[in-house]
Amino acid sequence: MEQKRLQILISAVNKDPEELIGSMNLDCDAVIVNQIIDDSDGEAKKDDNNDYIKPFDDYEARIIVRREKGVGLSRNTALEASDHELIQFGDDDIVYDDGYASKVIAEFDAHPEADMLLFNVKAQEGRETYWNQDFARVNWRNYGRYPAYAICARRNKLVGSGVKYSLLFGGGAPYMNGEDSLFLHDCLKAGLNIYRTTVAIGKEKQGQSTWFNGFTDKFFFDRGVLYHFLYGKMAVILGFRYLFKNREEMCSEKGLLKCFRLLTDGVKHGSTIS
């Protein structure tokens, strides 16, 4: 069965992994990493750090339960546990279209030049960052718009590159979002051939953001930390361009200059992180 070539790697938090199989409409083998985050003292409980296989339809899901946090850690754990030719990153709030697995496989077969493909997944209203209108190569000018759930890859190419998700950014990490942009940045730096495709494979469920709490001081500071890792010596200049372009939305309360100071403080702090 051709779907056995594809394995979806799902990062979940405080979910029933077996319920996700149905609610996400999975149609291929899966690795589901469920992070247990609560107010306990951190001691292991009966179902913590437990791996098991759950058969469903003609497929199987490897369930990995961990009492830990951090989306980068979750994605790296899932990647290490994967073993299929093609892998696909997924989140627990995505519902996949019927037949999505066949679409992903067919697109890789049609484009042997691609180490990684970025598919269309419809985001909920107000959270749209991209929608691919053509098939084209992704480069240094346009890689920063894509979420993890758009990303599919040839596993041997990705693993061989040595690229993993940063543990510094994203949900459960010290700094706010940006982990997906940094991941693609590192994939480009490692020489992987990345392409975008117009093929659509699913949609995001309605829900609140797990990281965005408004344009707070932390938002601008953390953006500066991220820009250090993405842009190096150009971080301050590109940071100012980003703020100036979005000043009416982002800086109306604090003012452009204060937001810029917070961002530059973040850039400086980023340079101290090894």
C-alpha positions in Angstrom: 0.0 0.0 0.0 1.5 3.3 -1.1 0.5 5.2 2.1 3.0 3.0 3.9 5.6 5.2 2.4 4.3 8.2 4.3 4.4 8.8 8.1 2.9 11.8 9.8 4.6 13.2 12.9 2.1 14.8 15.2 2.9 17.1 18.2 0.2 17.2 20.8 -0.3 18.5 24.3 -2.6 17.0 26.9 -4.6 15.1 24.3 -6.0 11.6 23.9 -3.6 10.3 21.2 -6.0 7.6 20.1 -8.9 10.1 19.6 -6.6 12.2 17.4 -6.5 9.4 14.9 -10.2 9.9 14.1 -10.5 13.6 14.7 -7.6 14.5 12.4 -8.8 12.0 9.7 -5.4 10.3 9.5 -4.9 8.1 6.5 -1.3 6.9 6.9 1.1 5.6 9.5 1.8 8.1 12.3 4.0 9.0 15.2 2.1 10.9 17.9 4.0 12.6 20.6 1.7 13.7 23.4 3.3 15.9 26.0 1.6 15.9 29.5 1.8 19.4 31.0 0.0 20.0 34.3 0.6 21.3 37.8 2.0 18.0 39.2 5.3 17.8 40.9 6.8 16.2 37.9 7.0 12.7 39.2 6.3 10.0 36.7 2.8 8.5 36.7 1.4 5.3 35.4 1.0 6.3 31.7 4.0 8.7 31.6 7.0 8.0 29.3 5.1 5.2 27.7 5.4 4.0 24.0 2.9 1.7 22.4 1.5 0.9 19.0 -2.1 1.6 18.1 -3.4 -0.1 14.9 -6.2 1.7 13.0 -7.7 0.8 9.7 -4.8 -0.5 7.6 -2.2 1.6 9.4 -0.6 2.0 12.8 0.3 4.9 15.1 3.3 4.8 17.4 2.1 6.6 20.6 4.8 8.4 22.6 3.7 9.9 25.9 6.1 12.3 27.7 5.9 14.5 30.8 7.8 17.4 29.3 7.2 20.5 27.3 8.5 22.3 24.2 7.2 21.9 20.7 10.7 21.7 19.3 11.5 18.8 21.6 8.2 17.1 20.6 9.0 17.4 16.9 12.6 16.1 17.3 11.3 13.2 19.3 8.8 12.3 16.6 11.5 12.6 13.9 13.8 10.3 15.8 11.1 7.7 16.1 10.1 7.9 12.4 11.2 5.3 9.9 9.3 5.9 6.6 10.5 7.2 3.3 8.5 10.3 3.5 7.6 12.3 6.7 5.0 15.0 7.3 4.9 17.3 10.3 1.4 17.8 11.9 -0.3 19.5 14.8 -3.2 18.3 16.9 -5.6 21.0 15.6 -5.4 20.1 11.9 -8.0 18.1 10.1 -6.7 16.4 6.9 -8.7 16.0 3.7 -9.7 12.6 2.5 -7.0 11.2 0.3 -4.3 13.6 1.5 -1.7 10.9 1.9 -2.0 9.9 -1.8 -1.6 13.6 -2.8 1.5 14.0 -0.8 3.1 10.8 -2.2 2.1 11.7 -5.8 3.6 15.2 -5.5 7.0 13.8 -4.3 7.0 11.3 -7.1 6.2 14.1 -9.6 9.1 16.2 -8.2 12.2 14.1 -7.6 14.2 17.3 -7.4 12.5 18.2 -4.1 13.9 17.2 -0.7 11.1 19.0 1.0 7.7 20.2 -0.1 5.5 22.9 1.5 1.8 22.1 1.0 -1.3 24.3 1.4 -3.2 23.9 4.7 -6.1 26.3 5.2 -5.5 28.3 8.4 -8.4 29.7 10.5 -9.5 33.2 9.6 -7.1 35.8 10.9 -4.1 33.5 11.2 -3.3 33.1 7.5 0.4 33.5 6.7 0.6 31.9 3.3 -1.3 30.2 0.4 0.8 28.9 -2.4 -0.4 30.0 -5.9 2.2 28.2 -7.9 4.9 25.5 -7.8 8.2 27.2 -7.2 11.4 26.9 -5.3 11.5 28.3 -1.7 14.5 30.6 -1.1 16.0 33.0 1.4 13.4 35.7 0.4 10.2 33.7 1.1 10.9 30.8 3.5 9.6 32.6 6.7 5.9 32.3 6.1 5.4 28.6 6.5 4.1 26.7 9.6 5.3 23.2 10.5 2.1 21.6 9.3 2.9 22.6 5.8 6.2 20.7 5.8 6.7 17.3 4.3 10.2 15.8 3.5 12.2 12.9 2.3 13.3 11.5 5.6 16.8 10.4 4.6 17.5 13.9 3.2 16.3 15.7 6.3 18.0 13.3 8.8 21.2 13.3 6.7 21.3 17.1 6.9 21.5 17.0 10.6 18.8 19.8 11.0 16.6 19.6 14.0 14.1 21.9 15.6 15.4 24.5 18.0 14.5 24.1 21.6 14.6 27.9 22.2 11.5 28.9 20.3 7.8 28.0 20.2 5.2 26.7 22.7 6.8 25.5 25.9 10.1 27.1 25.1 11.9 30.2 26.5 11.0 32.4 23.6 7.9 32.8 21.6 7.1 31.6 18.1 9.5 31.4 15.2 10.7 27.8 15.5 9.3 26.9 12.0 11.0 29.8 10.3 14.3 28.9 12.0 13.9 25.2 11.0 13.4 26.1 7.3 16.3 28.6 7.6 18.5 25.8 8.8 17.3 23.5 6.1 18.2 26.0 3.4 21.6 26.6 5.1 22.2 22.8 5.0 21.5 22.8 1.2 18.1 21.0 1.2 16.0 21.7 -2.0 12.7 23.1 -0.8 9.7 23.7 -3.0 6.2 25.0 -2.4 3.2 23.4 -4.1 -0.4 24.4 -4.7 -1.7 21.0 -3.5 -4.0 21.4 -0.5 -4.2 18.7 2.1 -6.2 19.9 5.1 -7.5 22.8 7.3 -6.9 24.2 10.8 -9.6 23.9 13.4 -11.0 27.0 15.0 -9.3 27.9 18.3 -7.2 30.3 20.3 -3.5 30.8 19.7 -1.4 28.9 22.2 1.3 31.6 22.2 0.0 35.0 21.2 -1.1 37.2 24.1 -1.0 40.5 22.4 1.9 42.9 21.5 3.5 42.7 24.9 7.1 43.6 25.8 8.0 39.9 25.6 6.6 39.8 22.0 9.0 42.4 20.8 12.0 41.2 22.8 11.5 37.6 21.7 11.2 38.7 18.1 14.6 40.3 18.5 16.1 37.1 19.8 14.7 35.3 16.8 15.9 37.8 14.3 19.4 37.4 15.7 19.3 33.7 14.8 17.7 34.3 11.4 19.6 37.4 10.2 22.7 37.8 12.2 24.3 41.2 11.5 21.2 42.3 9.5 18.9 41.6 12.5 18.5 45.2 13.7 17.9 46.7 10.2 15.4 44.0 9.2 13.8 44.2 12.6 13.1 47.9 12.2 11.7 47.3 8.7 9.4 44.6 10.1 8.1 47.0 12.9 7.8 50.0 10.5 5.8 48.0 8.0 3.4 46.8 10.8 3.6 49.9 13.0 -0.2 50.7 12.9 -1.1 47.2 14.0 1.8 46.4 16.4 3.1 49.7 17.7 0.0 51.8 18.2 0.0 51.3 22.0 3.7 51.4 22.9 5.0 53.6 20.0 7.4 52.6 17.3 10.6 53.7 19.2 9.8 51.7 22.3 9.0 48.6 20.3 12.2 49.0 18.4 14.2 49.3 21.7 12.6 46.1 23.0 13.5 44.3 19.7 17.1 45.5 19.7 17.4 44.4 23.4 16.3 41.0 22.2 18.8 41.0 19.3 21.6 41.8 21.8 20.4 39.1 24.2 20.3 36.6 21.3 24.0 37.2 20.6 24.8 35.9 24.1 23.1 32.6 23.5 25.4 29.8 22.2 
